[in-house]
Amino acid sequence: MKSARQPNLVVFVAEGMPAGAIAALGCRGIHTPNLDRLASRSAVLKRKP
């Protein structure tokens, strides 16, 4: 019997970096092309203010 494929989960923790400090979350002053590419192909979970 085949088991169900488990989803991958990646959590980024960065001390001293505000939650919206990457371009994928709206920051225009910081360029983060690799994180933006990852976010464009992923589910991005944000905390409500």
Phi and psi in radians as a Rosetta constraint file:
Dihedral C 1 N 2 CA 2 C 2 CIRCULARHARMONIC -1.463 0.35
Dihedral N 2 CA 2 C 2 N 3 CIRCULARHARMONIC 2.405 0.35
Dihedral C 2 N 3 CA 3 C 3 CIRCULARHARMONIC -1.538 0.35
Dihedral N 3 CA 3 C 3 N 4 CIRCULARHARMONIC 2.692 0.35
Dihedral C 3 N 4 CA 4 C 4 CIRCULARHARMONIC -1.181 0.35
Dihedral N 4 CA 4 C 4 N 5 CIRCULARHARMONIC 2.463 0.35
Dihedral C 4 N 5 CA 5 C 5 CIRCULARHARMONIC -1.284 0.35
Dihedral N 5 CA 5 C 5 N 6 CIRCULARHARMONIC 2.224 0.35
Dihedral C 5 N 6 CA 6 C 6 CIRCULARHARMONIC -1.433 0.35
Dihedral N 6 CA 6 C 6 N 7 CIRCULARHARMONIC 2.449 0.35
Dihedral C 6 N 7 CA 7 C 7 CIRCULARHARMONIC -1.248 0.35
Dihedral N 7 CA 7 C 7 N 8 CIRCULARHARMONIC 2.651 0.35
Dihedral C 7 N 8 CA 8 C 8 CIRCULARHARMONIC -1.475 0.35
Dihedral N 8 CA 8 C 8 N 9 CIRCULARHARMONIC 2.529 0.35
Dihedral C 8 N 9 CA 9 C 9 CIRCULARHARMONIC -2.319 0.35
Dihedral N 9 CA 9 C 9 N 10 CIRCULARHARMONIC 2.179 0.35
Dihedral C 9 N 10 CA 10 C 10 CIRCULARHARMONIC -2.163 0.35
Dihedral N 10 CA 10 C 10 N 11 CIRCULARHARMONIC 2.251 0.35
Dihedral C 10 N 11 CA 11 C 11 CIRCULARHARMONIC -2.105 0.35
Dihedral N 11 CA 11 C 11 N 12 CIRCULARHARMONIC 2.205 0.35
Dihedral C 11 N 12 CA 12 C 12 CIRCULARHARMONIC -1.753 0.35
Dihedral N 12 CA 12 C 12 N 13 CIRCULARHARMONIC 2.259 0.35
Dihedral C 12 N 13 CA 13 C 13 CIRCULARHARMONIC -2.167 0.35
Dihedral N 13 CA 13 C 13 N 14 CIRCULARHARMONIC 2.141 0.35
Dihedral C 13 N 14 CA 14 C 14 CIRCULARHARMONIC -2.300 0.35
Dihedral N 14 CA 14 C 14 N 15 CIRCULARHARMONIC 2.021 0.35
Dihedral C 14 N 15 CA 15 C 15 CIRCULARHARMONIC -1.271 0.35
Dihedral N 15 CA 15 C 15 N 16 CIRCULARHARMONIC 2.326 0.35
Dihedral C 15 N 16 CA 16 C 16 CIRCULARHARMONIC 1.413 0.35
Dihedral N 16 CA 16 C 16 N 17 CIRCULARHARMONIC 0.145 0.35
Dihedral C 16 N 17 CA 17 C 17 CIRCULARHARMONIC -1.978 0.35
Dihedral N 17 CA 17 C 17 N 18 CIRCULARHARMONIC 2.095 0.35
Dihedral C 17 N 18 CA 18 C 18 CIRCULARHARMONIC -1.060 0.35
Dihedral N 18 CA 18 C 18 N 19 CIRCULARHARMONIC 2.697 0.35
Dihedral C 18 N 19 CA 19 C 19 CIRCULARHARMONIC -1.043 0.35
Dihedral N 19 CA 19 C 19 N 20 CIRCULARHARMONIC -0.588 0.35
Dihedral C 19 N 20 CA 20 C 20 CIRCULARHARMONIC -1.717 0.35
Dihedral N 20 CA 20 C 20 N 21 CIRCULARHARMONIC 0.427 0.35
Dihedral C 20 N 21 CA 21 C 21 CIRCULARHARMONIC -1.540 0.35
Dihedral N 21 CA 21 C 21 N 22 CIRCULARHARMONIC 0.338 0.35
Dihedral C 21 N 22 CA 22 C 22 CIRCULARHARMONIC -2.096 0.35
Dihedral N 22 CA 22 C 22 N 23 CIRCULARHARMONIC 2.654 0.35
Dihedral C 22 N 23 CA 23 C 23 CIRCULARHARMONIC -1.051 0.35
Dihedral N 23 CA 23 C 23 N 24 CIRCULARHARMONIC -0.580 0.35
Dihedral C 23 N 24 CA 24 C 24 CIRCULARHARMONIC -1.103 0.35
Dihedral N 24 CA 24 C 24 N 25 CIRCULARHARMONIC -0.372 0.35
Dihedral C 24 N 25 CA 25 C 25 CIRCULARHARMONIC -1.837 0.35
Dihedral N 25 CA 25 C 25 N 26 CIRCULARHARMONIC 0.222 0.35
Dihedral C 25 N 26 CA 26 C 26 CIRCULARHARMONIC 1.884 0.35
Dihedral N 26 CA 26 C 26 N 27 CIRCULARHARMONIC -0.075 0.35
Dihedral C 26 N 27 CA 27 C 27 CIRCULARHARMONIC -1.295 0.35
Dihedral N 27 CA 27 C 27 N 28 CIRCULARHARMONIC 2.234 0.35
Dihedral C 27 N 28 CA 28 C 28 CIRCULARHARMONIC -1.733 0.35
Dihedral N 28 CA 28 C 28 N 29 CIRCULARHARMONIC -0.290 0.35
Dihedral C 28 N 29 CA 29 C 29 CIRCULARHARMONIC -1.547 0.35
Dihedral N 29 CA 29 C 29 N 30 CIRCULARHARMONIC -0.268 0.35
Dihedral C 29 N 30 CA 30 C 30 CIRCULARHARMONIC -2.072 0.35
Dihedral N 30 CA 30 C 30 N 31 CIRCULARHARMONIC 2.205 0.35
Dihedral C 30 N 31 CA 31 C 31 CIRCULARHARMONIC -1.677 0.35
Dihedral N 31 CA 31 C 31 N 32 CIRCULARHARMONIC 2.102 0.35
Dihedral C 31 N 32 CA 32 C 32 CIRCULARHARMONIC -2.293 0.35
Dihedral N 32 CA 32 C 32 N 33 CIRCULARHARMONIC 1.190 0.35
Dihedral C 32 N 33 CA 33 C 33 CIRCULARHARMONIC -1.069 0.35
Dihedral N 33 CA 33 C 33 N 34 CIRCULARHARMONIC -0.641 0.35
Dihedral C 33 N 34 CA 34 C 34 CIRCULARHARMONIC -1.220 0.35
Dihedral N 34 CA 34 C 34 N 35 CIRCULARHARMONIC -0.752 0.35
Dihedral C 34 N 35 CA 35 C 35 CIRCULARHARMONIC -1.173 0.35
Dihedral N 35 CA 35 C 35 N 36 CIRCULARHARMONIC -0.618 0.35
Dihedral C 35 N 36 CA 36 C 36 CIRCULARHARMONIC -1.100 0.35
Dihedral N 36 CA 36 C 36 N 37 CIRCULARHARMONIC -0.742 0.35
Dihedral C 36 N 37 CA 37 C 37 CIRCULARHARMONIC -1.129 0.35
Dihedral N 37 CA 37 C 37 N 38 CIRCULARHARMONIC -0.743 0.35
Dihedral C 37 N 38 CA 38 C 38 CIRCULARHARMONIC -1.098 0.35
Dihedral N 38 CA 38 C 38 N 39 CIRCULARHARMONIC -0.761 0.35
Dihedral C 38 N 39 CA 39 C 39 CIRCULARHARMONIC -1.157 0.35
Dihedral N 39 CA 39 C 39 N 40 CIRCULARHARMONIC -0.568 0.35
Dihedral C 39 N 40 CA 40 C 40 CIRCULARHARMONIC -1.198 0.35
Dihedral N 40 CA 40 C 40 N 41 CIRCULARHARMONIC -0.367 0.35
Dihedral C 40 N 41 CA 41 C 41 CIRCULARHARMONIC -1.895 0.35
Dihedral N 41 CA 41 C 41 N 42 CIRCULARHARMONIC 0.247 0.35
Dihedral C 41 N 42 CA 42 C 42 CIRCULARHARMONIC -2.353 0.35
Dihedral N 42 CA 42 C 42 N 43 CIRCULARHARMONIC 2.996 0.35
Dihedral C 42 N 43 CA 43 C 43 CIRCULARHARMONIC -1.531 0.35
Dihedral N 43 CA 43 C 43 N 44 CIRCULARHARMONIC 2.175 0.35
Dihedral C 43 N 44 CA 44 C 44 CIRCULARHARMONIC -1.854 0.35
Dihedral N 44 CA 44 C 44 N 45 CIRCULARHARMONIC 2.096 0.35
Dihedral C 44 N 45 CA 45 C 45 CIRCULARHARMONIC -1.794 0.35
Dihedral N 45 CA 45 C 45 N 46 CIRCULARHARMONIC 2.206 0.35
Dihedral C 45 N 46 CA 46 C 46 CIRCULARHARMONIC -2.102 0.35
Dihedral N 46 CA 46 C 46 N 47 CIRCULARHARMONIC 2.595 0.35
Dihedral C 46 N 47 CA 47 C 47 CIRCULARHARMONIC -1.492 0.35
Dihedral N 47 CA 47 C 47 N 48 CIRCULARHARMONIC 2.392 0.35
Dihedral C 47 N 48 CA 48 C 48 CIRCULARHARMONIC -1.299 0.35
Dihedral N 48 CA 48 C 48 N 49 CIRCULARHARMONIC 2.447 0.35
